[in-house]
Amino acid sequence: MPLLCAVMLLLICQSFLGTSGGYVSGHGEGAAQILKVRAYYNPRDDFEKELLLSLRGPILFEALVNPRIRLSPEEWKTLVESELDEGTPEGQMMRCLAKAPDIMQRGRASLRE
């Protein structure tokens, strides 16, 4: 939990600083790996719930431009599908957007061929 908080703070600072020269920081990569290893379990309190729900978006959007964030479609599904926001418009939007990184990776692969 403290590690997730630290990553969230790094992502917030990163958004204020922006990027220079097209360099993408590895904070989103690190957050994706932490959530991947963590797997899903019920959060212990509202703070942890909100933290988990908040980290999904930045990781997802960074994955669109950072090809080093590689999760399988099943891992994306596990990351974004949660009963915590299952019936909300935000949860439904995240489920749809979670398909985008795989589509982007397949598009990059086809361009290389």
C-alpha positions as CSV (number, residue, x, y, z in Angstrom):
1,M,0.0,0.0,0.0
2,P,2.7,2.6,0.8
3,L,4.4,1.7,-2.5
4,L,1.2,2.4,-4.4
5,C,0.9,5.7,-2.7
6,A,4.5,6.6,-3.6
7,V,3.9,5.7,-7.3
8,M,0.7,7.8,-7.3
9,L,2.6,10.8,-6.0
10,L,5.3,10.2,-8.7
11,L,2.7,10.1,-11.4
12,I,1.2,13.3,-10.2
13,C,4.6,15.0,-10.2
14,Q,5.4,13.6,-13.6
15,S,2.2,15.1,-15.0
16,F,3.2,18.6,-13.6
17,L,6.7,18.3,-15.1
18,G,5.6,17.0,-18.5
19,T,8.0,15.2,-20.8
20,S,11.0,16.5,-22.6
21,G,12.3,15.2,-25.9
22,G,9.7,12.5,-26.2
23,Y,11.1,10.7,-23.2
24,V,8.4,8.8,-21.2
25,S,9.3,8.1,-17.6
26,G,9.0,4.6,-16.1
27,H,6.7,5.5,-13.3
28,G,3.7,4.1,-15.2
29,E,5.7,1.0,-16.1
30,G,6.4,0.5,-12.4
31,A,2.8,1.1,-11.4
32,A,1.7,-1.4,-14.0
33,Q,4.1,-4.0,-12.7
34,I,3.1,-3.4,-9.1
35,L,-0.6,-3.8,-9.8
36,K,0.2,-6.9,-12.0
37,V,2.1,-8.6,-9.2
38,R,-0.3,-7.5,-6.6
39,A,-3.3,-9.2,-8.3
40,Y,-6.8,-8.3,-7.2
41,Y,-8.1,-8.5,-3.7
42,N,-10.6,-6.6,-1.8
43,P,-9.2,-3.3,-0.5
44,R,-9.1,-2.9,3.2
45,D,-10.5,0.6,3.3
46,D,-11.9,3.4,1.2
47,F,-8.5,5.1,0.7
48,E,-7.0,1.9,-0.8
49,K,-10.1,1.5,-3.0
50,E,-9.8,5.0,-4.4
51,L,-6.1,4.6,-4.9
52,L,-6.5,1.4,-6.9
53,L,-9.3,3.0,-9.0
54,S,-7.2,6.1,-9.5
55,L,-4.1,4.3,-10.7
56,R,-5.8,2.5,-13.5
57,G,-6.4,5.5,-15.7
58,P,-2.8,6.9,-15.7
59,I,-1.4,3.5,-16.4
60,L,-3.9,2.9,-19.2
61,F,-3.2,6.2,-20.9
62,E,0.6,5.9,-20.5
63,A,0.4,2.4,-22.1
64,L,-1.0,4.0,-25.3
65,V,2.2,5.9,-25.9
66,N,4.7,3.7,-23.9
67,P,5.2,0.4,-25.6
68,R,7.2,-0.8,-22.6
69,I,4.0,-1.3,-20.7
70,R,3.0,-4.7,-21.9
71,L,0.1,-6.5,-20.3
72,S,-1.9,-9.2,-22.0
73,P,-5.6,-8.6,-22.7
74,E,-6.4,-10.8,-19.7
75,E,-4.1,-8.8,-17.4
76,W,-5.7,-5.5,-18.6
77,K,-9.1,-7.0,-17.9
78,T,-8.0,-8.0,-14.4
79,L,-6.5,-4.5,-13.8
80,V,-9.6,-2.6,-14.8
81,E,-12.5,-4.8,-14.1
82,S,-13.6,-4.4,-10.5
83,E,-16.8,-4.7,-8.7
84,L,-15.8,-1.5,-6.9
85,D,-17.1,0.5,-9.9
86,E,-18.9,-2.2,-11.9
87,G,-22.1,-0.3,-12.5
88,T,-20.7,3.2,-12.9
89,P,-20.1,5.0,-16.3
90,E,-16.5,5.3,-15.3
91,G,-16.1,1.6,-14.8
92,Q,-17.8,0.9,-18.2
93,M,-15.5,3.4,-19.9
94,M,-12.4,1.8,-18.3
95,R,-13.5,-1.6,-19.6
96,C,-13.7,-0.2,-23.1
97,L,-10.5,1.7,-22.9
98,A,-8.6,-1.3,-21.6
99,K,-8.8,-2.8,-25.1
100,A,-6.9,0.1,-26.6
101,P,-3.3,-0.8,-25.5
102,D,-3.6,-4.2,-27.2
103,I,-4.9,-2.6,-30.3
104,M,-2.0,-0.1,-30.3
105,Q,0.6,-2.9,-29.8
106,R,-0.9,-4.9,-32.7
107,G,-0.9,-1.8,-34.9
108,R,2.7,-1.1,-34.1
109,A,3.6,-4.7,-34.9
110,S,1.8,-4.6,-38.2
111,L,3.6,-1.3,-39.2
112,R,6.9,-3.0,-38.5
113,E,6.1,-5.9,-40.8
